Amino acid sequence: MFSQGVPGDGGLKVLWIGHVVPAPQSSGSRVYSAQMAAALRRSGVGITFLGSRAPETTQEDLNQLDPSINWKAETVPERSLGLSLASPLPLVVARASPGRMVRCDRAGELRLRVGP
């Protein structure tokens, strides 16, 4: 798990659950997510970003992210493509849903709970 930074100083705190932690910044969606999170942080919002760690992501890639954001890069087991295609959900959600990411918070640092 990769983590750095300290979210907020008593102000607004946001848990951002993304499909992947935006590293390396090799696509438009990753660049957008990283820059949006950094802009929110600069405005005083404390951010914890939870996402899966892409197979191509290196520690060096993670070290290049904004250090004032608490990045949580988890290895999230994906459902099989066949089962995911049978789901009525969009493919990305069916393969690696936020619920799976939350359950991967092994250390329990975020104290997240899925459902009512």
Summary of the structure (lengths in Angstrom):
residues: 116
radius of gyration: 14.4
end to end distance: 27.1
largest distance: 45.0
contacts: 304
relative contact order: 0.21
helix: 32%
strand: 17%
